[in-house]
Amino acid sequence: MKKLDKLILGSFLGPFVLTFLVVVFILLMQHMLKYFDDIIGKGLGFDVIGRLLFYFAVFMTPVALPLAVLLSSLMTFGSLGEHFELTAVKSAGISLLRAIQPIFFFVIFLTVCAFYINNNLVPKAALEAYSLLWDIKQKKPALDIREGTFYNGIPDISIKVNKKFPDGITLKDVVIYDHRKHDGNKDVTVADSGKMYTILNERYLKLELFNGYNYTEGTSAGQDLVGKNPGYGTETLSRSKFAKTQVVFDLSSFLIQRTDKKWFQGNRIMRNMGELHHDLDSIHGQVMNQKLNHYTTYRAYFSFFTRNDSIPLPKELQAYRNKRDSLTRLELNKEQKESNVVPVEKPIAVDTTALGIPVRDTALLKPDSVKLPGKVTPVVSEKPATTKPVEVKKNRERAPSKAKSLAQNKAPVSTPPPVPPKKKIILTDSAREAKIDSVLNLPIEKSVYSSALSKVRVAKTQINNTNTSLEYHEIDQRVFRIQWHKILASSLACIAMFLIGAPLGAIIKKGGLGVPFLVSILFFIIYYLLTMTGEKWAKQGIVSVEAGVWAADVILFGVGLIFLRQARIDARLFEADFYQVVFDKVGGWYQQAKARWFPLSGTKN
């Protein structure tokens, strides 16, 4: 590395580190102002507050890096121009592009680091910060017992102190109502004085009470007392005096309770690019499934008009259904391979001609399901076409005798009378039309109208619900796409800010925190407004997601190239003489155009 590169890079690193820390601190305080009411008064330790500030500081890094690059580059090149060091560099034959080259490579390295931070560290920091902030919001305020008022912060306990000494421990005139039995004010403790402090890492509150009484009201355990009136109540009152007693209350409800982080991981700011891509794929699958279900179920609502409907599925739905079905088949085949499937034995070929079974059904025939009238000897063969018929032998025990068979043959057989065939009625076209007209001309009943209206209402509700659900899915899809592109855009904003800051500092030629700070704040506000407006329009669907997210970077990149060109030619953009020359040129062009188009406007008749 040459001495010039070391000089320029060394003059940049110091202001960059300083401005980065200052910008992070300013953004952190601005962000934490919204949560001061939820943090103050909770009795949080320094470790909890320190973790919260650290996580939010990492979360603010994507916004702080571009602003720090802009401000430090303005300060660096403004100081070099103010002390005529850039003039000396140019007089040595070194161009401005060569002078900003070492810082440009450093900014590229910084852009890579910013992308790593945005994609890996920022989602984790956001998850930790917002989950911790949620737990802090749910935490009860710190124990604060005031004079003359009842304190009900401890569950089922009410404490009143008439006087509290400056040490915060000594108390005077203490009254305690114990409601842990949930039966009213039946347990009361009154003490003349006492001491209050926490024990066991502030998990318990201990009260040492002096010179007091304890009043307890309850039901008597004995029902048969000598001289007791049967109509008298069974309530009893007991009073006990003490010189010193100790009462301990559990303060576990005042401790911070951590919530499982899985309930916060679905937010887009807590996802990296890989997880966002997976979420987008899941949302796309939900949208396609809903559209496919709508196409397959709409026939139930329009049963008459869609009877001969031949409208095919859209190409994207057809492709998605084929892909889904193929994935389902692959999963089923995988499960079948992993499971222990018993191999199916080869079927036994049986000649079923003797049983009267058609030939087309023999493929589904099983030997166990065939019930033959006699003994069956199945013939196993690998070729069903060449199987021999099964020999069926008559059972001699069940065979009828010859005499009985002759008697049956000689008995007269009664045959039923023949049924005359029905005549087929053939309708002509005119008869068909007359029959259809007679059906259509029937009066329509009220139930038919009611049924039609109910079907229309159901179909309308189903369509509206589907459209609403699809709109929500599309909004979620745009939001996750915005976050995916935002990780890249916020990283590349460092290069755009450097292209604005370095040439502008060389043009302004003012170092320090005065003019560079004002100019950097101006361009940062422009960048912030363009980013917020683009994201809002992209979320609403006014512009595409790419145009909404990348618009700020593209515009500032173009402005930076213009400033770089003006810095190369030593333009005096911030001097009055420059604008006076520009106004003179514009005035001359106006006079020439006026004389050309209106030559007689200044003459008199």
C-alpha positions, 0 to 999 in steps of 0.5 A: 500500500502506498503512502497516499493510500495510507494517508487517505484511509487513515484519515477516514477510519477515525471519523468513521468509527466516531460517527458510527458510534455517535449515530448508533447512540442517537438512533438507539436513544430515539428508538428507546424513547418509545419504551421508557414508560414500560421500562422505568419503575420495574426495578430492572437490574443493570444486566437486563437493561444492558442486554436490551440496549446491546440487542437494540444497538445491533438492530440499529446497525443497518441504518447507522452504517450508511449514515456513518459512511456518508458523514465520515466521507464528507468529513474526510474529503472536506478536510483534505480539500480545506487544507489543500491536500487534494489540490496537492494530490491533483497537482502531482498528476493523481486523479480524484478517482485514484484518490478515493480508490482505497476508501472505495475498496474499504466501503466494499468490504464494509458492504459485505460485513453489513450484509452479513450483519443484516442477514445473520446478526440482526434477526437474532438481535431482534428476536432477543430484544423484542422477546425481552421487551415483551417480558419486561412489559409483562413484569409488575412494577417494583415494590413501592409502599407509600405513606397513607395509602394501601398497597395491593401489589403483592397478590392477596395482600393489602399493606398500609403504612402511615409513616415511612422513615428516610432509610426506607426500612423503618415503618410506623403504624402498619396495617396488613389485610391478608386475603389469601383465604378469599373469605373477606377481611377476616385476618388483620394484623396491626403493629405499632412499628416495624422493619421491611426489607427483601431477602434471598436475592429479592425473592421474598419480602420480610416484615418484622413487626413490633407491639401489635395485635393479630385479629382472626375471624372464623367458624368455630370447630365445636358445634355443641358447647355448654350453654350455647344458644342453638340460634346463635351463630357459629362465627368466632373472633380471636385476638393475639398480642405480640411483642415481635413477629415476622411475616414473609411474603413471596415476591416471585410475581415481581421477577421477570419471566422469560417467554419461549422465543418460538412465539416471536420467530414468525415476524419478518424482521427476525428471519434471514434470507433463507428463512424468508425464502422458505416462508415465501414458498409456504405462502405461495403453496397456501395460495395455490392450494386455496385456488385449487380447492376453489376450482374443484369445489365451485361445481357444488354451488353451480350444479346446473350451469357447470354440468357441461363445463369444459373450462380447464384449469389454469396452467400454473394451477395444473403445474402445481397440482402435478408437482404436488401429486408427484411429491405425494407419491414420492413420500408414499413410496418412501414410507412403503420402502421404510415399512416392513411390507409382507410380499404378496403370494402368487394367486392360485389358478382355478378353473371357474367354469364349473362354478359359473364365474365369468372369465373376466373376474378370475383375476380377482379370485382368491382360493380362500374365497371360493366355496365349492360344493364338493372337495376341491383340488386346486391346481397351481400353475404359473400360466393361468391360460393353460390350467387344467379344470378342477375335478369336482367329486360328488359327496356320497353322503349328500348324494340323493338316492335313485328312488327319490330322484325317479319320484321327482322326475315323475312329479308334474312340474308347474310352469308360470304363465309367460309374461307378455313383453312390454311395448317400448313407447317411442316419442317423436320430437314434437311429443318430447317438446310438448312434454318439456314445455309442460314441465317448464310451464308448471308454476314455480313454488316459493321453496324453489326461490328460497333454495335458489337464493340460499345457494346464491348466498352461500356461493357469494359468501364462499367467493368473498371469503376466498378473495379476502383470504387471498388478499391477506396472503398476497399482503403477507407475501409482499411484506416478506418479499420487501424484507428479503430485498431490504436486507440487500438494499440496506447493505448496498446503501453504503456504496451509494452514500459513499459516492455522494459523500466523497465527491461532495466533500471534495466540492464543499472543502469544509471539514469538521462537524458543521457543514458535513453534518448538515449535508449528511442529515439532509441526504439521510432524510431524503434516503429515509423518506424514499425508503419508507415511501417505497416500502409503503407503496410496495406493501399496498401494491401501488408499485412492485416490490423491487421498485419500492425497495430499490428506488432509494438506492438507485436514485442516490446512486445516480445523484452520487455519479452526478456529484462525482462528475462535478468533482472531477471537473472542479465544479463550484456548486456551493459558490455564488459565482457558479449560480450567477454564471448559470443564471446569466446563461439561462437569461441569454438563452431566453433572450435569444429564444424570444428574439427568434420566435417573437421578432416584432414584439419590441417594435412600435407601429 
